[in-house]
């Protein structure tokens, strides 16, 4: 186990904890995190989130494992912004996932973390086969004198907020609604690699991203904000127009992520870029002629700059 961020001493591990995947750090997770921080404050202990890498489903059911919404580092950044003192990332393997719920409680929560309080969502499951539920956790905590707080579901438009719901919205390109469910605009991070270099000949140079570890939004053109990962300590944020999908006008069939940083001049090859999606502008479509495409790119860039300006300055990052 290692600490991704924050104030926690493994030599004196007593804490108040919340355990879960926390993928995406949506508003439901935020409610748990805030209750965790409040409970920890009353006890004078660190507020610690325990999460897992990789996602347990990637080990147990790799063929149907969900695409991630956040990397562990991004997850830690978002949780720290909510006031959590430390995020502990537990490596997940078959041995851990085969551990019975009672053993996980005894070994991990009581033994390694010395938890004095727990805060969990109403649908929390733990242990082999996810057989442990909140009812079992309540009994285990009562026997050990641990204060347990169960947080009810957070609803949006009458339905519970969940990571799977966010994934569905993103896959459908509904960035606006997805961002309402998240605690920060949806982000992807990738390395800038060489592409076909068509954009520069059209007057709209793009950074082509590879190595993206999280879910891509559905195909289309988006307004976004972008910044170099190396600038996290003092970032310059650029409005951006982002195309996700194949360049169908030029007969391409493979999905690409092309980021036009509005107003940027320079070489980005080999750098790492964070891209925060703000609004979907239009579908991907084929253009009959290059001048028609250029005219549409001009409209896209203008609109993307307007959306980024209206969104206001982003919150300063806590990490990468």
C-alpha positions as CSV (number, residue, x, y, z in Angstrom):
1,X,0.0,0.0,0.0
2,X,1.3,3.5,-0.7
3,X,0.0,7.0,0.1
4,X,-0.6,9.0,-3.0
5,X,-1.0,12.2,-1.2
6,X,-1.4,13.8,2.2
7,X,-1.1,13.6,6.0
8,X,-1.0,10.1,7.3
9,X,1.6,8.2,9.3
10,X,1.8,4.4,8.7
11,X,3.7,4.1,12.0
12,X,0.7,5.6,13.8
13,X,-2.1,4.8,11.4
14,X,-5.2,5.6,13.4
15,X,-7.7,7.4,11.1
16,X,-11.3,7.7,9.9
17,X,-11.6,6.0,6.5
18,X,-13.8,5.5,3.5
19,X,-13.1,2.5,1.2
20,X,-14.1,2.3,-2.4
21,X,-13.1,2.8,-6.0
22,X,-14.1,6.5,-6.1
23,X,-13.6,6.4,-9.9
24,X,-14.3,9.8,-11.3
25,X,-14.9,11.4,-7.9
26,X,-18.4,12.4,-8.7
27,X,-20.8,14.4,-6.5
28,X,-21.9,11.2,-4.6
29,X,-18.3,10.6,-3.8
30,X,-17.9,14.2,-2.7
31,X,-20.7,13.8,-0.2
32,X,-18.9,10.8,1.3
33,X,-15.6,12.7,1.4
34,X,-17.1,15.7,3.1
35,X,-18.8,13.5,5.7
36,X,-15.5,11.7,6.2
37,X,-13.6,15.0,6.7
38,X,-16.2,16.2,9.2
39,X,-16.2,12.9,11.2
40,X,-12.4,12.9,11.2
41,X,-12.4,16.5,12.5
42,X,-14.5,15.6,15.5
43,X,-12.1,12.8,16.4
44,X,-8.9,14.8,15.7
45,X,-7.7,12.1,13.2
46,X,-6.7,12.1,9.5
47,X,-9.4,11.6,6.9
48,X,-8.2,8.7,4.7
49,X,-9.7,7.3,1.5
50,X,-8.6,3.8,0.6
51,X,-9.0,3.0,-3.1
52,X,-7.7,0.2,-5.4
53,X,-5.5,-0.1,-8.5
54,X,-6.3,-1.7,-10.9
55,X,-10.1,-1.7,-10.6
56,X,-11.1,-5.1,-9.2
57,X,-13.2,-5.8,-12.2
58,X,-10.1,-5.6,-14.4
59,X,-8.8,-8.7,-12.5
60,X,-12.0,-10.6,-12.0
61,X,-13.8,-9.8,-15.3
62,X,-11.3,-8.2,-17.7
63,X,-13.5,-8.7,-20.7
64,X,-16.2,-6.5,-19.2
65,X,-14.2,-4.2,-16.9
66,X,-15.3,-0.6,-17.1
67,X,-13.1,2.0,-18.7
68,X,-11.6,4.2,-16.0
69,X,-12.7,7.8,-15.5
70,X,-9.6,8.8,-13.5
71,X,-6.0,7.7,-12.9
72,X,-5.0,7.1,-9.3
73,X,-3.1,10.3,-9.3
74,X,-6.0,12.3,-10.6
75,X,-8.3,10.6,-8.2
76,X,-6.0,11.7,-5.3
77,X,-5.9,15.3,-6.6
78,X,-9.7,15.5,-6.7
79,X,-10.1,14.0,-3.3
80,X,-7.5,16.3,-1.8
81,X,-9.4,19.2,-3.2
82,X,-12.4,18.0,-1.1
83,X,-10.3,18.1,2.1
84,X,-9.2,14.5,2.4
85,X,-5.9,14.2,4.2
86,X,-4.6,11.1,2.5
87,X,-5.4,8.7,-0.3
88,X,-4.1,5.2,0.0
89,X,-3.9,3.2,-3.2
90,X,-4.1,-0.6,-2.4
91,X,-2.7,-2.8,-5.2
92,X,-5.5,-5.2,-6.1
93,X,-4.8,-8.8,-7.0
94,X,-6.6,-12.1,-6.9
95,X,-5.4,-12.9,-3.4
96,X,-6.8,-9.6,-2.0
97,X,-10.1,-10.1,-3.9
98,X,-10.5,-13.6,-2.5
99,X,-10.3,-12.4,1.1
100,X,-13.6,-12.8,2.9
101,X,-15.3,-9.6,4.1
102,X,-14.6,-10.4,7.8
103,X,-10.9,-10.9,7.1
104,X,-10.7,-7.7,5.1
105,X,-12.3,-5.8,8.0
106,X,-9.9,-7.4,10.6
107,X,-6.7,-7.3,8.5
108,X,-7.0,-4.1,6.6
109,X,-9.3,-1.8,8.5
110,X,-8.6,-2.8,12.1
111,X,-5.1,-4.1,11.7
112,X,-3.2,-2.0,9.1
113,X,-5.3,1.2,9.4
114,X,-6.5,1.1,13.0
115,X,-9.7,2.8,11.9
116,X,-11.7,4.6,14.5
117,X,-14.5,5.6,12.2
118,X,-15.8,4.6,8.8
119,X,-17.9,6.5,6.3
120,X,-19.4,4.5,3.4
121,X,-22.1,4.8,0.7
122,X,-25.4,3.0,1.1
123,X,-24.4,0.4,-1.6
124,X,-20.9,-0.4,-0.3
125,X,-19.8,-4.0,-0.9
126,X,-16.6,-5.7,0.2
127,X,-14.9,-9.0,0.5
128,X,-14.8,-12.1,-1.8
129,X,-17.7,-12.1,-4.3
130,X,-18.8,-8.7,-2.9
131,X,-20.7,-10.7,-0.3
132,X,-20.1,-8.1,2.4
133,X,-22.7,-5.3,2.6
134,X,-23.5,-2.4,4.9
135,X,-25.5,-4.7,7.2
136,X,-22.5,-6.9,7.8
137,X,-20.2,-3.8,8.1
138,X,-22.6,-2.4,10.8
139,X,-22.3,-5.6,12.8
140,X,-18.5,-5.7,12.5
141,X,-18.1,-2.1,13.4
142,X,-20.5,-2.4,16.4
143,X,-18.4,-5.3,17.7
144,X,-15.2,-3.4,17.4
145,X,-16.5,0.0,18.7
146,X,-16.0,1.7,15.4
147,X,-18.4,4.5,14.5
148,X,-20.0,3.9,11.1
149,X,-21.8,6.5,9.0
150,X,-23.8,5.4,6.0
151,X,-24.4,8.1,3.4
152,X,-27.6,7.8,1.4
153,X,-27.5,8.1,-2.5
154,X,-27.1,11.4,-4.1
155,X,-29.7,12.0,-6.8
156,X,-29.5,14.0,-10.0
157,X,-32.8,14.4,-12.0
158,X,-34.3,11.8,-9.8
159,X,-31.7,9.1,-10.4
160,X,-28.7,8.1,-8.3
161,X,-25.3,9.4,-9.3
162,X,-22.8,6.7,-10.0
163,X,-19.6,6.1,-12.0
164,X,-21.4,3.9,-14.4
165,X,-23.9,6.6,-15.1
166,X,-21.1,9.1,-15.8
167,X,-19.5,6.6,-18.2
168,X,-22.7,6.3,-20.1
169,X,-23.1,10.0,-20.4
170,X,-19.5,10.4,-21.6
171,X,-19.8,7.6,-24.1
172,X,-22.8,9.4,-25.6
173,X,-20.9,12.7,-25.8
174,X,-23.1,14.4,-23.1
175,X,-20.3,16.3,-21.5
176,X,-22.6,18.9,-20.0
177,X,-24.6,16.5,-17.9
178,X,-21.5,14.4,-17.1
179,X,-19.8,17.5,-15.7
180,X,-22.8,18.3,-13.6
181,X,-22.3,14.9,-11.9
182,X,-18.5,15.3,-11.5
183,X,-16.6,17.5,-9.1
184,X,-14.4,18.9,-11.9
185,X,-14.7,19.0,-15.7
186,X,-13.9,15.6,-17.2
187,X,-10.2,15.2,-18.0
188,X,-8.1,13.1,-20.2
189,X,-4.3,13.1,-20.2
190,X,-2.1,11.9,-23.0
191,X,1.3,12.3,-24.7
192,X,1.7,14.4,-27.8
193,X,2.8,12.3,-30.8
194,X,3.2,12.9,-34.5
195,X,0.0,12.8,-36.5
196,X,-0.8,13.3,-40.2
197,X,0.1,17.0,-39.8
198,X,-2.9,18.1,-41.8
199,X,-4.0,20.7,-39.2
200,X,-1.0,22.9,-39.7
201,X,-1.6,23.1,-43.4
202,X,-5.2,24.2,-42.7
203,X,-4.2,26.9,-40.2
204,X,-5.3,24.8,-37.2
205,X,-2.3,22.8,-35.9
206,X,-3.3,20.1,-33.5
207,X,-1.7,18.1,-30.8
208,X,-2.4,14.4,-31.3
209,X,-2.7,12.5,-28.1
210,X,-1.7,8.9,-27.4
211,X,-1.4,6.8,-24.2
212,X,-4.7,7.9,-22.8
213,X,-5.6,5.7,-19.8
214,X,-9.2,6.8,-19.3
215,X,-12.5,6.7,-21.1
216,X,-12.7,8.8,-24.3
217,X,-15.9,10.9,-24.7
218,X,-18.0,9.9,-27.7
219,X,-17.0,11.1,-31.1
220,X,-17.4,14.8,-31.9
221,X,-15.9,18.2,-31.5
222,X,-15.6,19.7,-28.0
223,X,-14.7,23.0,-26.3
224,X,-12.1,22.4,-23.7
225,X,-9.2,23.8,-21.7
226,X,-5.7,22.3,-22.0
227,X,-2.4,22.7,-20.2
228,X,1.0,21.1,-20.2
229,X,1.4,18.6,-17.3
230,X,4.9,20.1,-16.7
231,X,3.2,23.5,-15.9
232,X,1.1,22.1,-13.1
233,X,3.0,24.2,-10.5
234,X,2.2,27.4,-12.4
235,X,-0.1,26.5,-15.3
236,X,-0.9,28.4,-18.4
237,X,-4.3,27.2,-19.5
238,X,-5.3,27.4,-23.2
239,X,-8.8,27.3,-24.6
240,X,-9.0,24.4,-27.0
241,X,-11.1,22.8,-29.7
242,X,-10.9,19.0,-29.5
243,X,-11.9,16.5,-32.1
244,X,-12.4,12.9,-31.0
245,X,-12.9,10.4,-33.8
246,X,-11.6,9.6,-37.3
247,X,-10.8,12.3,-39.8
248,X,-13.5,11.2,-42.1
249,X,-13.0,14.1,-44.6
250,X,-9.6,12.5,-45.4
251,X,-10.8,8.9,-45.3
252,X,-9.3,8.0,-41.9
253,X,-11.0,5.2,-40.0
254,X,-9.1,5.1,-36.7
255,X,-10.2,7.2,-33.7
256,X,-7.8,10.0,-32.9
257,X,-7.8,12.7,-30.3
258,X,-6.7,16.0,-31.9
259,X,-6.4,19.1,-29.7
260,X,-6.1,22.6,-31.2
261,X,-4.7,25.0,-28.5
262,X,-6.2,28.3,-29.5
263,X,-3.5,31.0,-29.6
264,X,-0.6,28.6,-28.8
265,X,2.6,28.7,-30.9
266,X,5.3,26.2,-30.4
267,X,6.3,22.5,-30.5
268,X,4.4,20.1,-28.2
269,X,5.9,16.8,-29.4
270,X,6.8,14.5,-26.5
271,X,5.0,16.6,-23.9
272,X,2.1,15.4,-21.7
273,X,-1.1,17.4,-22.0
274,X,-4.2,17.6,-19.7
275,X,-7.4,18.3,-21.5
276,X,-10.6,19.2,-19.5
277,X,-13.8,18.9,-21.6
278,X,-16.3,21.7,-21.2
279,X,-19.0,21.4,-23.9
280,X,-19.8,19.3,-27.0
281,X,-20.0,21.5,-30.1
282,X,-21.0,19.2,-32.9
283,X,-20.9,15.8,-34.4
284,X,-18.0,14.5,-36.5
285,X,-18.9,14.8,-40.2
286,X,-17.3,14.7,-43.7
287,X,-16.8,17.9,-45.7
288,X,-17.0,18.0,-49.5
289,X,-14.1,20.3,-49.9
290,X,-11.2,21.6,-47.8
291,X,-12.5,25.3,-47.8
292,X,-15.7,24.1,-46.2
293,X,-13.8,22.2,-43.5
294,X,-11.6,25.3,-42.8
295,X,-14.7,27.5,-42.5
296,X,-16.2,25.0,-39.9
297,X,-12.9,24.8,-38.0
298,X,-12.9,28.6,-37.7
299,X,-16.4,28.5,-36.2
300,X,-15.4,25.6,-33.9
301,X,-12.3,27.5,-32.6
302,X,-14.3,30.7,-32.0
303,X,-17.1,28.9,-30.2
304,X,-14.5,26.9,-28.1
305,X,-12.8,30.1,-27.0
306,X,-16.1,31.6,-26.0
307,X,-17.1,28.5,-24.0
308,X,-13.7,28.4,-22.2
309,X,-13.9,32.1,-21.4
310,X,-17.5,31.8,-20.0
311,X,-16.4,28.8,-17.8
312,X,-14.0,31.1,-16.0
313,X,-10.6,30.2,-14.7
314,X,-10.1,26.6,-13.6
315,X,-9.4,25.8,-10.0
316,X,-5.6,25.6,-9.3
317,X,-4.4,22.0,-9.4
318,X,-3.3,20.1,-6.4
319,X,-1.2,17.7,-8.4
320,X,-1.0,16.1,-11.8
